[in-house]
Amino acid sequence: MMSDDHAFIDDSGEITKGKSVMKEDWRKFFEDYPDYRNVFTSVVVQNDVAVMVGCSICS
């Protein structure tokens, strides 16, 4: 679930914008890493910002 104006910021600060672009990027990512999982220890939403803290697991 993403808004049409979704923005993804990776750990190097690169920003990818747009739902259709991100859907394709995620499709490719999960083809390459099918067992990838996020484990969140905290999720905070304030106004229109969501912050998730945790770690990723993948072989």
N, CA, C and O atoms as a GROMACS GRO file, in nm:
protein
  236
    1MET      N    1   0.084  -0.118   0.000
    1MET     CA    2   0.000   0.000   0.000
    1MET      C    3   0.089   0.124   0.000
    1MET      O    4   0.167   0.147   0.093
    2MET      N    5   0.076   0.202  -0.105
    2MET     CA    6   0.153   0.326  -0.118
    2MET      C    7   0.063   0.433  -0.177
    2MET      O    8  -0.027   0.405  -0.256
    3SER      N    9   0.089   0.555  -0.137
    3SER     CA   10   0.019   0.667  -0.200
    3SER      C   11   0.080   0.690  -0.340
    3SER      O   12   0.191   0.645  -0.367
    4ASP      N   13   0.007   0.758  -0.426
    4ASP     CA   14   0.057   0.786  -0.561
    4ASP      C   15   0.184   0.870  -0.558
    4ASP      O   16   0.267   0.861  -0.648
    5ASP      N   17   0.199   0.954  -0.452
    5ASP     CA   18   0.317   1.040  -0.442
    5ASP      C   19   0.421   0.983  -0.344
    5ASP      O   20   0.501   1.058  -0.288
    6HIS      N   21   0.418   0.852  -0.324
    6HIS     CA   22   0.510   0.784  -0.233
    6HIS      C   23   0.654   0.823  -0.263
    6HIS      O   24   0.693   0.836  -0.379
    7ALA      N   25   0.734   0.842  -0.158
    7ALA     CA   26   0.877   0.869  -0.172
    7ALA      C   27   0.954   0.771  -0.085
    7ALA      O   28   0.926   0.758   0.034
    8PHE      N   29   1.051   0.702  -0.143
    8PHE     CA   30   1.136   0.608  -0.071
    8PHE      C   31   1.274   0.669  -0.062
    8PHE      O   32   1.332   0.710  -0.163
    9ILE      N   33   1.328   0.675   0.060
    9ILE     CA   34   1.462   0.729   0.083
    9ILE      C   35   1.548   0.615   0.135
    9ILE      O   36   1.522   0.560   0.242
   10ASP      N   37   1.652   0.580   0.059
   10ASP     CA   38   1.738   0.469   0.103
   10ASP      C   39   1.844   0.518   0.202
   10ASP      O   40   1.853   0.637   0.230
   11ASP      N   41   1.923   0.424   0.252
   11ASP     CA   42   2.020   0.460   0.357
   11ASP      C   43   2.134   0.549   0.308
   11ASP      O   44   2.210   0.603   0.389
   12SER      N   45   2.147   0.566   0.177
   12SER     CA   46   2.248   0.660   0.125
   12SER      C   47   2.187   0.797   0.095
   12SER      O   48   2.256   0.888   0.051
   13GLY      N   49   2.056   0.810   0.120
   13GLY     CA   50   1.988   0.938   0.098
   13GLY      C   51   1.925   0.954  -0.039
   13GLY      O   52   1.864   1.057  -0.067
   14GLU      N   53   1.939   0.852  -0.127
   14GLU     CA   54   1.878   0.860  -0.259
   14GLU      C   55   1.727   0.848  -0.247
   14GLU      O   56   1.676   0.763  -0.174
   15ILE      N   57   1.654   0.933  -0.320
   15ILE     CA   58   1.509   0.937  -0.314
   15ILE      C   59   1.450   0.884  -0.444
   15ILE      O   60   1.488   0.927  -0.553
   16THR      N   61   1.357   0.790  -0.432
   16THR     CA   62   1.281   0.739  -0.546
   16THR      C   63   1.137   0.778  -0.524
   16THR      O   64   1.080   0.750  -0.418
   17LYS      N   65   1.075   0.842  -0.622
   17LYS     CA   66   0.940   0.894  -0.606
   17LYS      C   67   0.843   0.829  -0.704
   17LYS      O   68   0.878   0.798  -0.818
   18GLY      N   69   0.720   0.809  -0.657
   18GLY     CA   70   0.613   0.760  -0.742
   18GLY      C   71   0.576   0.615  -0.716
   18GLY      O   72   0.664   0.528  -0.709
   19LYS      N   73   0.448   0.590  -0.702
   19LYS     CA   74   0.398   0.456  -0.673
   19LYS      C   75   0.434   0.356  -0.783
   19LYS      O   76   0.482   0.246  -0.753
   20SER      N   77   0.414   0.391  -0.909
   20SER     CA   78   0.438   0.296  -1.017
   20SER      C   79   0.587   0.260  -1.026
   20SER      O   80   0.621   0.145  -1.052
   21VAL      N   81   0.675   0.358  -1.006
   21VAL     CA   82   0.819   0.332  -1.009
   21VAL      C   83   0.858   0.239  -0.895
   21VAL      O   84   0.933   0.144  -0.915
   22MET      N   85   0.806   0.267  -0.775
   22MET     CA   86   0.841   0.185  -0.660
   22MET      C   87   0.785   0.044  -0.669
   22MET      O   88   0.851  -0.050  -0.626
   23LYS      N   89   0.666   0.027  -0.724
   23LYS     CA   90   0.610  -0.107  -0.741
   23LYS      C   91   0.702  -0.193  -0.827
   23LYS      O   92   0.726  -0.310  -0.795
   24GLU      N   93   0.753  -0.138  -0.934
   24GLU     CA   94   0.843  -0.211  -1.022
   24GLU      C   95   0.976  -0.239  -0.952
   24GLU      O   96   1.031  -0.349  -0.963
   25ASP      N   97   1.029  -0.139  -0.881
   25ASP     CA   98   1.155  -0.158  -0.808
   25ASP      C   99   1.141  -0.268  -0.703
   25ASP      O  100   1.230  -0.353  -0.689
   26TRP      N  101   1.030  -0.267  -0.627
   26TRP     CA  102   1.008  -0.370  -0.524
   26TRP      C  103   0.989  -0.507  -0.587
   26TRP      O  104   1.037  -0.607  -0.533
   27ARG      N  105   0.920  -0.515  -0.701
   27ARG     CA  106   0.900  -0.643  -0.768
   27ARG      C  107   1.036  -0.704  -0.802
   27ARG      O  108   1.059  -0.822  -0.777
   28LYS      N  109   1.124  -0.622  -0.860
   28LYS     CA  110   1.258  -0.670  -0.895
   28LYS      C  111   1.337  -0.711  -0.770
   28LYS      O  112   1.405  -0.813  -0.769
   29PHE      N  113   1.327  -0.630  -0.666
   29PHE     CA  114   1.400  -0.657  -0.541
   29PHE      C  115   1.360  -0.792  -0.483
   29PHE      O  116   1.446  -0.872  -0.447
   30PHE      N  117   1.227  -0.818  -0.473
   30PHE     CA  118   1.182  -0.943  -0.412
   30PHE      C  119   1.205  -1.064  -0.502
   30PHE      O  120   1.208  -1.177  -0.452
   31GLU      N  121   1.221  -1.044  -0.631
   31GLU     CA  122   1.266  -1.154  -0.717
   31GLU      C  123   1.409  -1.193  -0.683
   31GLU      O  124   1.443  -1.311  -0.680
   32ASP      N  125   1.494  -1.093  -0.657
   32ASP     CA  126   1.634  -1.117  -0.624
   32ASP      C  127   1.654  -1.167  -0.481
   32ASP      O  128   1.746  -1.244  -0.455
   33TYR      N  129   1.568  -1.124  -0.388
   33TYR     CA  130   1.582  -1.157  -0.246
   33TYR      C  131   1.448  -1.206  -0.190
   33TYR      O  132   1.384  -1.134  -0.114
   34PRO      N  133   1.405  -1.327  -0.227
   34PRO     CA  134   1.270  -1.372  -0.190
   34PRO      C  135   1.249  -1.394  -0.039
   34PRO      O  136   1.135  -1.396   0.006
   35ASP      N  137   1.357  -1.411   0.039
   35ASP     CA  138   1.338  -1.432   0.182
   35ASP      C  139   1.362  -1.305   0.265
   35ASP      O  140   1.371  -1.313   0.388
   36TYR      N  141   1.372  -1.192   0.200
   36TYR     CA  142   1.394  -1.064   0.269
   36TYR      C  143   1.276  -1.032   0.360
   36TYR      O  144   1.160  -1.042   0.319
   37ARG      N  145   1.304  -0.992   0.484
   37ARG     CA  146   1.201  -0.954   0.579
   37ARG      C  147   1.247  -0.835   0.662
   37ARG      O  148   1.366  -0.823   0.692
   38ASN      N  149   1.154  -0.748   0.698
   38ASN     CA  150   1.180  -0.640   0.792
   38ASN      C  151   1.120  -0.677   0.927
   38ASN      O  152   1.009  -0.731   0.933
   39VAL      N  153   1.192  -0.649   1.034
   39VAL     CA  154   1.143  -0.669   1.169
   39VAL      C  155   1.144  -0.530   1.236
   39VAL      O  156   1.249  -0.473   1.260
   40PHE      N  157   1.026  -0.479   1.264
   40PHE     CA  158   1.014  -0.344   1.321
   40PHE      C  159   1.001  -0.351   1.472
   40PHE      O  160   0.922  -0.428   1.526
   41THR      N  161   1.081  -0.268   1.540
   41THR     CA  162   1.073  -0.258   1.686
   41THR      C  163   0.992  -0.137   1.730
   41THR      O  164   0.950  -0.128   1.845
   42SER      N  165   0.972  -0.044   1.637
   42SER     CA  166   0.895   0.076   1.669
   42SER      C  167   0.837   0.134   1.541
   42SER      O  168   0.905   0.141   1.438
   43VAL      N  169   0.712   0.176   1.548
   43VAL     CA  170   0.647   0.245   1.437
   43VAL      C  171   0.576   0.366   1.495
   43VAL      O  172   0.491   0.352   1.583
   44VAL      N  173   0.612   0.486   1.447
   44VAL     CA  174   0.552   0.610   1.497
   44VAL      C  175   0.498   0.689   1.379
   44VAL      O  176   0.568   0.709   1.280
   45VAL      N  177   0.374   0.732   1.390
   45VAL     CA  178   0.313   0.815   1.286
   45VAL      C  179   0.277   0.948   1.348
   45VAL      O  180   0.210   0.954   1.452
   46GLN      N  181   0.321   1.055   1.284
   46GLN     CA  182   0.288   1.190   1.330
   46GLN      C  183   0.254   1.274   1.209
   46GLN      O  184   0.337   1.294   1.120
   47ASN      N  185   0.131   1.322   1.205
   47ASN     CA  186   0.080   1.396   1.090
   47ASN      C  187   0.093   1.310   0.964
   47ASN      O  188   0.034   1.202   0.958
   48ASP      N  189   0.169   1.354   0.866
   48ASP     CA  190   0.181   1.277   0.742
   48ASP      C  191   0.317   1.207   0.728
   48ASP      O  192   0.360   1.175   0.618
   49VAL      N  193   0.383   1.184   0.843
   49VAL     CA  194   0.514   1.119   0.844
   49VAL      C  195   0.508   0.991   0.927
   49VAL      O  196   0.457   0.991   1.038
   50ALA      N  197   0.561   0.882   0.871
   50ALA     CA  198   0.573   0.756   0.943
   50ALA      C  199   0.721   0.722   0.957
   50ALA      O  200   0.796   0.729   0.860
   51VAL      N  201   0.762   0.684   1.078
   51VAL     CA  202   0.900   0.644   1.103
   51VAL      C  203   0.898   0.503   1.159
   51VAL      O  204   0.832   0.475   1.259
   52MET      N  205   0.972   0.413   1.092
   52MET     CA  206   0.981   0.275   1.136
   52MET      C  207   1.125   0.244   1.171
   52MET      O  208   1.216   0.275   1.094
   53VAL      N  209   1.146   0.183   1.288
   53VAL     CA  210   1.279   0.148   1.335
   53VAL      C  211   1.285  -0.004   1.349
   53VAL      O  212   1.192  -0.066   1.401
   54GLY      N  213   1.394  -0.062   1.302
   54GLY     CA  214   1.408  -0.207   1.312
   54GLY      C  215   1.528  -0.254   1.234
   54GLY      O  216   1.626  -0.182   1.217
   55CYS      N  217   1.517  -0.378   1.186
   55CYS     CA  218   1.626  -0.434   1.108
   55CYS      C  219   1.572  -0.520   0.995
   55CYS      O  220   1.454  -0.555   0.994
   56SER      N  221   1.655  -0.552   0.902
   56SER     CA  222   1.620  -0.638   0.789
   56SER      C  223   1.692  -0.770   0.802
   56SER      O  224   1.805  -0.777   0.850
   57ILE      N  225   1.625  -0.877   0.758
   57ILE     CA  226   1.683  -1.011   0.764
   57ILE      C  227   1.676  -1.070   0.623
   57ILE      O  228   1.572  -1.066   0.558
   58CYS      N  229   1.787  -1.126   0.578
   58CYS     CA  230   1.791  -1.187   0.446
   58CYS      C  231   1.917  -1.273   0.436
   58CYS      O  232   2.024  -1.235   0.483
   59SER      N  233   1.901  -1.391   0.374
   59SER     CA  234   2.019  -1.475   0.358
   59SER      C  235   2.105  -1.419   0.245
   59SER      O  236   2.210  -1.475   0.213
   0.00000   0.00000   0.00000
